[in-house]
Structure formats: structure tokens, C-alpha cells
Amino acid sequence: MEEILIELHLCKKIHTSEGDETLDVKIEIPRLGFITLFGQSGVGKTTLLRMIAGLTQPDSGFIKVGTEVWFDSIHKVNIKPQYRNIGFVFQDYSLFPNMTVKEHLLYASQDKETSYISELLDVFHLKGLCNRKPGRLSGGQQQRLAVARALARKPQILLLDEPLSALDSETRQSLQHEIIQAHTNFQATTLLVSHDINEVYRLSDFVYVIENGKIQEQGKPGEVFNGTKIKPDIHLIGYIVGIENNILTVSVKNTIKKIIITCDELANLQINDKILIKESA
Amino acid sequence: MNEAFLQTFWISIKLASLTTIILFCVGIPIAYFLTYSSFRLKVVLQAFVSMPLVLPPSVLGFYLLLAFSPNFWFGNFFNHYLNIRLAFSFTGILIGSVIFNLPFMVNSIQTGFSNLPVSLKDASFTLGKSRMTTIRRVLLPNIKPALLTGVCLTFAHTIGEFGVILMIGGNIPGKTRVASLAVYDEVQALNFNLANKYALFLCGFSFLILLVIYGVNREFLKWKRF
């Protein structure tokens, strides 16, 4: 039986596009697990992460991490974010414009241990960029720095808020690899917020699907996403304009999309075929 | 005459420098509170801070003069416990000028804070950094142009202050007589030459300060990206 690290039950009124809704979520996270919160935008995934980090106050409920209580509405416990040993990667990265890459890690690190900092720089391929400020980094580099900074504190828990949503698919792929590596190397229990099925599949070992403020489903990604349960939001019709290895290039209404497909799917397709793409937002 | 001229300017500059230093220290926490607090009544504080912008200086000066009087608890406190007379003294005009310039400093810094993404502060908190450390290491370094604007505006505005200082300072040469008052005084005495000298100096000085603000801010914007 896995040891449970985080146990929480939180309620919070949130404003969604369909009016006010109560987020009521109960989650258990095993130590060293990689858990994803999956759901459409605006269902309160980010709010949930912020509540765990202590940046947003829940209306009621509790958060227990190991033997510590971080939040308890009944006993009026609410530990400040500074005292919760977490690493938070924000969706907009929130890098400090005044600090260089190295200064970011030094600022975040508590013991200023140089060997650990240089290990982080190594894993995230930031060595050559030590003296650059965020304004001179590419999107992928900024993202790497954001994750490295979050890990510099040696957190018990790593919270990732849609960290890869703003990146192109290639950068995304290599970063997914780095995140997995960081998860194993640095031994942080990780909670990821995402609405990208590929990402959830590739990264996490357990997924919670949030809908209408509640956990609608939970399980291993393979069990939860067996095709029928996820409703696609958008159906696009396009024409195949290129096939290369297992990447399809499809033209949809004057825009070009690249789609990764499996080899068996590839066998039935050729250039100029008309295909239907389902995309979930 | 030359000595009096320099002395008047010295008082102006001393007043402006001290006002700026005090307001810089006071303005940062107030601006932080006004930007980030979710306290419901903070609009009241915001309104108070901005009052001097709309109030005629004579009104502010009048009430300060009343407050400074030894018959009032505020003036009495200073008089009795600290042995300082506020009315018609340099300390008096300093307090007046701090209050009068509050919006120039606070509003500038507040604009700087609100232009930063809130997640910058949050990110620093999640890294285990206290509020003080966050302000010092993350927030202030990223609003340098706003700080500079606040400092320069406060300084320049104090140099140009007239009504409040006249009301509570009483235009005493060598004590509370500042350059802006001297212009008025010399005109009254039909010393147009001397008045012109003061006025020219003030013009040059103000222009220089604005030049510094715009010049340095342009530099900041240029390197912000690197």
C-alpha cells in the first residue's frame, strides 16, 4: 500500500462562465506520485493548486500533508505559503525580470548549495544561459527556468499549473521528458494541472477529472481516457498535405496543423485525404 | 543678498530632500497595502492619500496650522514631550510638505506595483520568501522607473510648493523662507531683479529634474529586456 502524502478536501465558491459554482474536491496523493488534475479551462483547477499553495483561501475543508495540517477551516489553521514546502510553476512562469538565470536559483535555494544548483542547471540545459535575464530567454528556456526555480527550494511537493500550454509541440515534447526526469531525480511528489490528454498520458500515473466543480472520474490515465469518456469540443475537417514519419501535416481552413499518429493509423492514410480531427479545448 | 539667496535655496533643497526621504520610506508600505490588500475599506485610505491633489493648499495649510497650535493635542504633544514648536518652524513645514506630497510618491509607487503581474509576488512567497524580502528583492527592483518618478516628482513638487508653506511656515528668512515664497516676496517689494533670479533658478531646476526622469526612464525601458 502506498503511503499517502497529501490528503485534502476543499470547498470554494468560484465564478465560472456559467455562473457561480462550488468547487468541492476530495483528493489523496501518494508520496512520490505524479498526479494530474484534468478538466476544461475555468473549472477551478488552478484555484485548487493555489489553495494547496496557500495563495487562495478555501471556504472550508482541510489540507493535510504528512503529519502536518496546512489548512483546517474548523480549527482555524491556515499556514502561510512561505511555510508550505512546495514548488509552484505558474502558467505565465512568473520569472523575475530583474534576475539572471543563476540569480533565480540562488534566490530560491534555501541552503545556497552550489552542487545542487549546478545539477539543476544541468538537467534543465540552462548552464550556458546563467547570466541571461528572462527577457532574453526563449519560451522553452523560460519554462525550464520556472521548473528549475521551483525545484531549487527542494520542495516536498511540486505544483505545475499548465506548464506547457504556451509552447510549440516540439519544445513540449522535450520538456515533458525533462519534467519526468526531474520528478524522478529530485523526488518531488508532483501535482499537474492540464487539459492536454497527451500530456496527461505521458506524464502522470493517476488522474482526477474535474467537471462541474466535482471529481467526476479518477484512475490511471489509460482507464480514464479510453476514448469514449472525453467529449471533444471541436470537430475540424482538413486535408492531409504531408506525411512524414508519424507526423501528419493537415491543412485546416488555411492553417497548418501537425498531428502525431501511430503507425497502424498511418497505413490507411495518404496525401489529399479528407479527415476529421477532434480537438478538446 | 547673495548669502540670503543661497540660504533660501538651501532651505528649499533641504526641505525637498528630507520630504523625499521620509516619503520614500512611508510611501512603499502604503503603496504595497493599497495594491495588494483585500481590505474592504482601503478605498478610504486611498481617498485620504489623494486628498492633497484636489484640496487647495490654503485649506490644508489652515488645518495643519490649527493642528500645530499648542492648544491642540497634536501641537501640544510635540511642544510638551518633544519640545518642538511646529507652527512657523522648519519641522512644521516638513510635516506639512510630507502630507502635501503623499499622493505624488504613493500613487507613483502604487502604479508601479499594479503594473507588475501579481504572480511575481506569489512566486516569491511560494519560494519561502517573506513579504519584506519579496518587496526588497523582487518588487522594488522591477519598478525602478516608478520609484524614480515618485522620488523626482516629490522632490520637484516640494521645491515648487507655495500655499501650504506660506500658511504654516510664515515666510521667516533663514528658517521657513523657501525659494518659491521668495519670488512672491521680492515681487511684493518691487525687487523684480531678484525675483527674476529666484524664478529663473526654479525654472532651470524643474526642467533638469524632468529631464532626469524622462532620460533615465528611457534607459530603464531599454535594458529591461536584457
Interface residues (C-beta under 8 A of the other chain):
Chain A: R50 A53 G54 L55 K80 P81 Q82 Y83 R84 N85 I86 G87 F88 F90 D92 S94 L95 F96 P97 N98 Y107 A108 Q110 K133 G135 R136 R149 A150 A152 R153
Chain B: P117 S119 L120 D122 A123 S124 F125 T126 L127 G128 K129 S130 R137 V138 P141 N142 K224 R225 F226
